[in-house]
Amino acid sequence: MGTEAPFEQLIEQTLRAIEDALDATGVDVDTRRSGPVLTIEFDDDSRIVINSQEAMSELWRSEEHTSELQSRE
């Protein structure tokens, strides 16, 4: 981790803080990490995906709700 750029370190700290905060609340969600992408899935199958856009030094969030998933089927 010592070779990471400051932005990568900040993203890692931020995603870890989000995971820790979710754990601390006791909310029943599933989280998955794949590099700089954190997926949070709820009981109703809705999802929040948080990922870094390193080229723009931004952290993005997208949501997908169950009703949106059902309308695509």
N, C-alpha and C positions, 0 to 999 in steps of 0.2 A: 504494500500500500504506500510505501514511501516514494515510489516513482510516479504516483498519480498526480495529474495536474490539479491545481486548486479547485477548478470547477467540478472535476470528477469526485474529489474529496467531499465537496459540499453536497453533491447529489447523493453520495453514499450515506453521509450523515443524515440528510433529510429523509431519505427512504427508510433508514433504520429507525429514525425518530417516529415516523408515521407507524411503522410496524409495532414499535414499543408502546406507543399511545393506544393503538387498537387493543393490544394485549392487556394493557392496564385497565381499560374500560370494561373488559369482560364481554364485549359485544361478540356475538356468534358470527364471525366471518372467516372465510378462508383467504389466506394471502399466499401469493406465489411470487418469487423473485427470479428474474432471468436477466442478469447483468443490471443495467440501469433502468429496468422496467419492473414495476410493482403492480400486480393485479390483485384487486380486492373483490371477492365474490361473496354476495349475500345469500341468505336462505331462499329468497324469491328469484334467484338466478340472475339478478341484476349485477352489473360489474362496474367498477371504476378502475381505469388503467392510468397509472402515472408513469411517465417516462421522460428521460432527458433528451433534449435536442441540443447536443453539444455544439454543433456548428453555430447556433444562435444563442448559446448560453442561456437556454430556457428550460423550464420544467413544465411539461404539458400534462393535462388531465383530460380524460374523456370518460363519458358515462354511457352505459348501455342498459336500458331498463327492460324488464320482462315483457312489457307491452310492445316494445320495439322489436324484440326478438320474435314474438309471436306473429307480428304483422308481416315479417319477412318470410314466414313459412307458407 
